[in-house]
Amino acid sequence: MAVLKDHDLAGISAGLKNWYGVIHNPNKYHDSGCDPYVAHLAAYPMIKDKLRLTIIDGLVAQCHGGPARSPRWAWPLNSVMVSTDPVALDSVAWKMIEDQRQKLGLKSLTAEEREPKWIASAAKAGLGENRIDRIELVDV
């Protein structure tokens, strides 16, 4: 289960980025903000054909200073996020991080040149939806 957090190279670390834990030497795939590497990994048949549910731990999220734990930038989101669409879930996670960054007066990830472009690449590869206006959120 992924933890919702900022990532200094990838922009965010959430559901799809969490798959870096299954590959050898993931550090070799952080160039260009992990784009298109996260999308390519998620499209790999051993992942794509078996992935049914993505869960993100958002009990305490982090909007800056990641991926290492940085209590200064953590906030209680009190959420567990679940989706059958990993791209949609990461898109929502990105928005939540951006919303918190804005509340704290931090620059956006795009302004910091850390936009998680790999989310759009994953959508382009047919792995899910990345347009927030087309994602249905259900709060239970």
Backbone bond lengths (Angstrom), bond angles and torsions (degrees), N, CA, C in turn:
res aa  C-N    CA-C-N  psi(-1)  N-CA   C-N-CA  omega(-1)  CA-C   N-CA-C  phi
1 M - - - 1.453 - - 1.530 107.73 -
2 A 1.296 114.91 129.00 1.462 121.76 -179.93 1.527 110.73 -78.21
3 V 1.317 115.69 155.62 1.460 122.97 174.10 1.523 107.25 -108.02
4 L 1.312 117.62 135.97 1.461 121.94 -179.99 1.523 109.82 -74.80
5 K 1.346 116.10 113.78 1.459 118.98 -177.97 1.517 112.14 -157.77
6 D 1.295 113.05 162.10 1.453 123.67 172.59 1.530 108.44 -69.46
7 H 1.324 116.14 151.62 1.471 121.03 174.86 1.512 107.70 -136.90
8 D 1.327 116.95 124.63 1.460 120.81 -173.58 1.525 114.00 -61.50
9 L 1.318 118.98 -24.69 1.469 121.44 -179.94 1.524 112.98 -106.71
10 A 1.319 117.36 -37.80 1.468 121.88 -175.09 1.520 113.45 -93.84
11 G 1.329 118.13 -6.31 1.464 121.56 -176.05 1.507 110.31 91.38
12 I 1.334 115.62 -65.56 1.463 120.98 174.40 1.516 108.69 -133.46
13 S 1.300 114.06 160.13 1.461 120.80 170.48 1.514 105.20 -123.37
14 A 1.312 115.55 118.02 1.461 120.35 -178.82 1.532 107.74 -144.06
15 G 1.312 117.98 -138.42 1.461 121.03 -174.46 1.516 115.77 -60.84
16 L 1.324 118.12 -57.63 1.464 120.70 -175.94 1.520 112.11 -69.23
17 K 1.309 118.20 -41.63 1.469 121.45 -179.91 1.522 110.24 -62.66
18 N 1.318 117.34 -28.86 1.454 122.27 179.97 1.536 112.29 -60.88
19 W 1.326 117.57 -22.01 1.471 121.26 178.53 1.524 112.35 -66.69
20 Y 1.304 117.91 -13.73 1.473 119.74 176.04 1.530 110.82 -58.92
21 G 1.302 117.35 -19.84 1.464 121.34 178.59 1.514 114.34 -69.29
22 V 1.329 118.15 -10.89 1.473 119.99 -178.51 1.526 113.14 -101.67
23 I 1.334 117.44 -0.37 1.467 118.92 -177.56 1.522 111.59 -113.12
24 H 1.315 114.61 153.69 1.459 121.70 178.04 1.530 109.45 -76.89
25 N 1.309 116.93 134.47 1.464 123.47 178.79 1.535 113.34 53.73
26 P 1.321 117.61 56.82 1.471 118.97 179.34 1.520 113.11 -61.27
27 N 1.335 116.89 -19.88 1.461 120.13 179.14 1.526 111.87 -60.24
28 K 1.312 117.20 -22.17 1.462 120.82 179.26 1.528 112.62 -74.92
29 Y 1.331 117.31 -7.32 1.463 121.44 -174.93 1.528 112.15 -118.39
30 H 1.315 116.51 34.31 1.461 121.01 178.13 1.525 113.36 -107.34
31 D 1.341 117.83 -4.39 1.467 119.75 176.87 1.525 109.74 -59.59
32 S 1.306 117.11 154.52 1.480 123.53 177.48 1.525 112.05 54.21
33 G 1.326 117.07 35.76 1.457 119.76 178.50 1.511 113.67 65.51
34 C 1.308 116.68 27.10 1.476 124.02 -179.74 1.529 112.77 72.71
35 D 1.303 116.56 12.76 1.463 121.07 -179.81 1.528 109.87 -103.55
36 P 1.301 117.68 124.78 1.462 130.85 11.07 1.522 113.48 -100.57
37 Y 1.321 117.88 17.41 1.463 121.34 -170.18 1.526 114.19 -60.14
38 V 1.334 117.93 -41.42 1.466 119.79 178.62 1.532 109.21 -61.07
39 A 1.322 116.82 -45.06 1.472 120.48 -179.97 1.524 111.31 -63.85
40 H 1.319 117.11 -42.32 1.472 120.07 179.20 1.525 111.09 -62.34
41 L 1.329 116.91 -41.86 1.455 120.54 178.72 1.525 110.74 -64.07
42 A 1.318 116.92 -44.90 1.462 120.77 -179.55 1.525 112.22 -65.73
43 A 1.332 117.10 -26.28 1.472 121.55 179.32 1.520 112.20 -82.83
44 Y 1.327 116.97 -10.96 1.462 120.43 179.74 1.528 108.34 -60.60
45 P 1.341 118.41 129.79 1.468 120.86 -173.75 1.528 115.50 -52.00
46 M 1.327 118.14 -35.90 1.478 118.82 -179.43 1.533 111.76 -65.73
47 I 1.305 117.54 -20.13 1.468 120.92 175.71 1.524 109.67 -99.32
48 K 1.323 116.81 -56.17 1.468 121.99 -175.05 1.527 112.85 -56.16
49 D 1.310 116.80 -43.67 1.465 120.22 -175.33 1.528 113.57 -76.17
50 K 1.323 116.97 -12.27 1.467 119.61 -178.07 1.526 113.88 -114.70
51 L 1.326 116.94 -16.63 1.462 120.24 -177.02 1.526 110.25 -72.05
52 R 1.308 115.96 119.10 1.462 120.70 -179.04 1.523 112.41 -117.08
53 L 1.328 116.65 -29.33 1.461 120.14 -174.67 1.527 108.58 -146.63
54 T 1.314 115.86 132.60 1.458 121.60 176.17 1.516 107.64 -114.03
55 I 1.334 115.36 132.69 1.459 121.71 -179.21 1.524 108.06 -123.37
56 I 1.317 116.32 132.96 1.464 121.39 177.94 1.527 108.66 -122.62
57 D 1.316 115.27 129.42 1.448 122.67 175.09 1.523 108.34 -80.53
58 G 1.316 116.32 109.19 1.449 121.92 177.62 1.521 111.43 -116.84
59 L 1.327 116.95 24.91 1.458 119.15 179.26 1.524 110.09 -59.90
60 V 1.334 115.25 -49.98 1.462 121.79 171.41 1.517 105.44 -126.85
61 A 1.316 117.06 114.11 1.463 122.35 -178.35 1.526 109.28 -102.49
62 Q 1.320 115.36 166.80 1.469 119.92 -178.87 1.526 108.96 -135.66
63 C 1.340 116.10 128.15 1.464 120.57 -173.13 1.523 114.47 -103.43
64 H 1.313 118.76 -2.66 1.467 121.69 -179.33 1.527 108.30 -162.17
65 G 1.331 116.05 158.43 1.453 120.47 173.90 1.508 115.72 80.90
66 G 1.319 118.16 7.36 1.456 121.19 -177.63 1.511 112.90 -88.96
67 P 1.294 117.66 171.34 1.460 125.31 15.17 1.530 115.16 -85.96
68 A 1.327 119.00 -10.39 1.465 119.58 177.95 1.528 109.75 -66.24
69 R 1.301 116.45 153.03 1.464 121.49 179.22 1.531 109.09 -64.12
70 S 1.326 114.96 130.39 1.457 121.06 178.54 1.531 108.13 -139.66
71 P 1.331 117.45 91.06 1.472 120.82 -175.92 1.521 114.30 -53.38
72 R 1.326 117.26 -29.01 1.467 120.40 179.84 1.528 111.37 -57.52
73 W 1.331 117.24 -34.32 1.462 121.93 -174.20 1.530 112.76 -105.97
74 A 1.312 116.75 10.88 1.465 121.31 179.57 1.523 110.05 -90.65
75 W 1.313 115.30 151.03 1.463 119.43 175.69 1.525 108.74 -146.57
76 P 1.335 117.16 150.70 1.468 120.14 -179.62 1.528 110.98 -78.14
77 L 1.305 116.28 101.47 1.461 121.13 177.76 1.531 110.24 -85.27
78 N 1.327 115.93 -25.00 1.463 122.42 176.57 1.522 112.63 54.58
79 S 1.326 116.34 45.39 1.464 121.11 -177.98 1.515 111.82 -134.77
80 V 1.301 114.33 147.98 1.457 122.51 163.92 1.520 103.85 -120.63
81 M 1.313 115.66 121.43 1.464 120.59 -174.77 1.523 108.84 -104.84
82 V 1.331 115.51 136.23 1.456 120.98 -175.74 1.521 109.03 -137.20
83 S 1.340 116.02 138.13 1.456 119.22 177.52 1.527 110.81 -157.55
84 T 1.323 113.97 152.22 1.463 119.66 170.89 1.519 110.19 -87.04
85 D 1.327 117.59 -6.91 1.460 123.03 178.48 1.534 108.43 -114.60
86 P 1.332 117.58 102.30 1.458 119.89 -176.20 1.528 113.82 -67.04
87 V 1.313 117.51 -29.48 1.467 120.43 179.19 1.525 109.83 -71.19
88 A 1.313 116.60 -43.15 1.461 120.74 177.32 1.529 110.26 -61.16
89 L 1.317 116.33 -42.81 1.458 119.72 -179.23 1.529 111.12 -63.85
90 D 1.320 117.27 -42.63 1.463 120.07 178.11 1.528 111.28 -67.92
91 S 1.317 117.52 -32.94 1.466 120.69 176.50 1.521 110.78 -64.69
92 V 1.312 116.89 -42.75 1.465 121.70 177.57 1.531 109.67 -66.87
93 A 1.321 117.06 -40.43 1.466 121.12 177.97 1.527 110.41 -60.65
94 W 1.310 116.46 -43.86 1.473 121.16 178.39 1.526 110.22 -59.34
95 K 1.337 116.70 -45.29 1.459 120.73 179.99 1.530 110.72 -61.98
96 M 1.321 117.40 -40.60 1.468 120.70 179.63 1.535 110.89 -63.20
97 I 1.317 115.86 -41.72 1.463 119.69 177.91 1.527 110.02 -64.90
98 E 1.325 116.93 -43.91 1.470 120.24 179.10 1.521 111.46 -62.74
99 D 1.327 117.27 -40.67 1.463 120.83 178.58 1.531 110.74 -60.68
100 Q 1.324 117.25 -43.07 1.462 120.65 179.55 1.522 111.05 -68.73
101 R 1.328 116.81 -39.36 1.469 120.36 177.11 1.530 110.16 -59.37
102 Q 1.330 116.19 -42.71 1.463 120.55 179.98 1.532 110.39 -63.59
103 K 1.333 117.47 -42.95 1.467 121.20 178.43 1.524 111.54 -58.21
104 L 1.333 116.07 -34.37 1.467 120.92 -177.15 1.527 113.18 -90.68
105 G 1.340 116.22 -0.41 1.454 119.97 179.04 1.519 114.28 78.57
106 L 1.327 116.86 19.05 1.461 121.31 177.08 1.519 109.89 -85.38
107 K 1.310 116.41 152.74 1.468 120.63 174.42 1.522 109.24 -64.41
108 S 1.318 116.13 155.14 1.465 120.36 175.04 1.524 108.80 -68.59
109 L 1.312 115.70 161.38 1.470 120.01 176.80 1.526 110.45 -62.67
110 T 1.318 117.04 -34.99 1.466 120.36 177.07 1.522 110.35 -63.91
111 A 1.333 117.23 -44.67 1.464 120.95 179.09 1.527 111.43 -63.74
112 E 1.326 116.47 -30.42 1.466 120.98 177.22 1.527 112.31 -85.68
113 E 1.330 115.68 3.75 1.477 122.73 -177.87 1.523 111.63 59.63
114 R 1.350 114.40 39.72 1.468 121.47 177.29 1.522 111.65 -127.25
115 E 1.322 116.38 23.14 1.460 120.42 178.53 1.529 109.39 -56.25
116 P 1.339 117.54 131.62 1.462 120.03 178.77 1.541 111.46 -75.44
117 K 1.326 114.76 75.99 1.470 120.57 -177.11 1.518 112.82 -63.50
118 W 1.306 116.34 -20.26 1.465 120.28 179.37 1.534 112.07 -63.24
119 I 1.337 117.12 -21.52 1.470 119.64 176.97 1.525 109.65 -66.49
120 A 1.334 117.55 -45.42 1.469 120.98 177.02 1.522 110.70 -64.48
121 S 1.321 117.27 -37.67 1.477 120.17 178.16 1.522 110.58 -64.25
122 A 1.325 117.26 -38.19 1.464 120.80 177.91 1.533 110.69 -65.99
123 A 1.327 116.58 -39.95 1.470 120.09 176.97 1.527 110.35 -65.00
124 K 1.332 115.92 -43.78 1.461 120.98 179.26 1.532 111.72 -61.23
125 A 1.330 116.06 -30.05 1.465 121.37 178.85 1.527 111.88 -80.94
126 G 1.326 116.46 0.73 1.459 120.09 177.49 1.518 114.18 82.11
127 L 1.318 117.11 21.93 1.461 120.52 -177.10 1.521 113.38 -90.61
128 G 1.332 117.13 -6.30 1.457 120.03 179.48 1.517 111.56 159.55
129 E 1.308 114.98 -174.07 1.465 123.47 -176.01 1.523 110.74 -100.53
130 N 1.325 116.28 132.47 1.467 118.84 178.12 1.524 113.59 -116.20
131 R 1.305 117.73 0.13 1.466 119.93 179.40 1.527 109.35 -87.63
132 I 1.327 115.35 113.84 1.464 121.60 -176.93 1.526 111.60 -54.40
133 D 1.331 117.65 -37.84 1.472 120.48 -178.47 1.530 112.63 -68.06
134 R 1.318 117.71 -11.27 1.465 121.24 179.11 1.520 113.37 -108.96
135 I 1.347 115.74 6.86 1.459 121.08 -178.64 1.520 109.11 -103.76
136 E 1.313 116.04 125.38 1.464 120.95 178.08 1.525 109.50 -90.28
137 L 1.324 116.22 122.44 1.454 121.12 177.95 1.523 109.04 -99.02
138 V 1.314 115.85 134.03 1.456 122.05 178.20 1.523 107.36 -122.23
139 D 1.310 116.47 120.92 1.465 122.06 -179.79 1.525 107.92 -104.45
140 V 1.322 115.83 118.55 1.468 118.68 179.66 1.508 111.31 -121.18
